[in-house]
Amino acid sequence: VLMLPTVSVVIMMVLNTISLIYGTINSVPFSVIVKLFLLWVFVSVPLCVVGTLLGRHANKGTASAFPCRVNAIPRPIPDDVPWYGKPAGLIPLAGLLSFGSIFIELYYVLTSLWNYKFYHVYGFLLGVYAILTIVVGMTSIIVVYFCLNAENYLWQWTAFGSGASTAAYVFLYGIYYFLFKTQMHGFLQTCFYFGYMTLISVNLALLCGTLGHA
């Protein structure tokens, strides 16, 4: 409810301030900012609260009991495990596999955004998104399996991170694209490029992380 809007507002306010300083046409009027704030307060926040309450109480009273007794004292997680049993070694590999399924199409998407090329193959983009969904889900299952096999029961954030790490590779590819595939220069263009790439990466991290956790 708060993290994504806060990050988006901070980035957009910085970019909007830079636009006003340089006098460009990309600045957002104050009335539009007020309308967006009202939409967030009266539409987005209530829907998030209602969805949380409905999801929390949807299976209340119908959930089955635990099949075995749960120990009140958490079992210590062993430290002497190989690298493929630690989340720090598995999460970057999972993100690399997911990024490998989209990086070709990512080039054309960035080209349409920053090099003023028209993008027409939306059906192929939908297919790539379906492939990304499958790859993120399968890599998250494999990562969680290796963690549980290493007696690490803290799988929730590991599953989220295995999907969200895809966005880190997307941002790194964005840096490569900026340096070698565009002719952008100057403070204004650099701020806008990396501001929007940060927004894209944050939203993609939340999307893929949610898919990996689900």
Sequence and secondary structure as in RCSB ss.txt:
>XXXX:A:sequence
VLMLPTVSVVIMMVLNTISLIYGTINSVPFSVIVKLFLLWVFVSVPLCVVGTLLGRHANKGTASAFPCRVNAIPR
PIPDDVPWYGKPAGLIPLAGLLSFGSIFIELYYVLTSLWNYKFYHVYGFLLGVYAILTIVVGMTSIIVVYFCLNA
ENYLWQWTAFGSGASTAAYVFLYGIYYFLFKTQMHGFLQTCFYFGYMTLISVNLALLCGTLGHA
>XXXX:A:secstr
  HHHHHHHHHHHHHHHHHHHHT TT   HHHHHHHHHHIIIIIHHHHHHHHHHHHHTTTTT    SS   SS  
   S   GGGSHHHHHHHHHHHHHHTTHHHHHHHHHHHHS      HHHHHHHHHHHHHHHHHHHHHHHHHHHHT
T    HHHHHHHHHTHHHHHHHHHHHHHHHT    SHHHHHHHHHHHHHHHHHHHHHHHHHHH 
